[in-house]
Amino acid sequence: MNTFPFNAAGLKALLQALYALPDEALKTEAEALAKDYRAWLSNHFKLNQQQLKFLQRIDDRFIEKAAPLTQSFLIRRLPITLVKPESAAESANKTGEGKLVDFGKKSSVSYSDESGFSSDESLVYTISYSGNI
């Protein structure tokens, strides 16, 4: 599989490629992500040296939460988005220090007599810097 830019458009393109795969191939990708989150990210995104170093420093507890949730969204072909500045230079801290990575699952469920039951879920990763939070 190709590598993609590490930005919102790159994630969208990656998901389009993954979600076009047959179920079994997508499941294999999702299992690889869950097994080694860091390696999966570095094999699927074009990351610079600073990004690779940051990826290695991410606390394992973050990975333990992010990996299975992301795996679940991949397997179910649900939306995953990335919100981030295009570069650390756009943040207040040009060195990339003070980087903050958040992820959150958004869910909504509704029912009406007219529309029936609906349920939506999305996963959003947000990268910010202490100077622009």
Summary of the structure (lengths in Angstrom):
residues: 133
radius of gyration: 16.2
end to end distance: 33.8
largest distance: 54.1
contacts: 345
relative contact order: 0.15
helix: 48%
strand: 27%
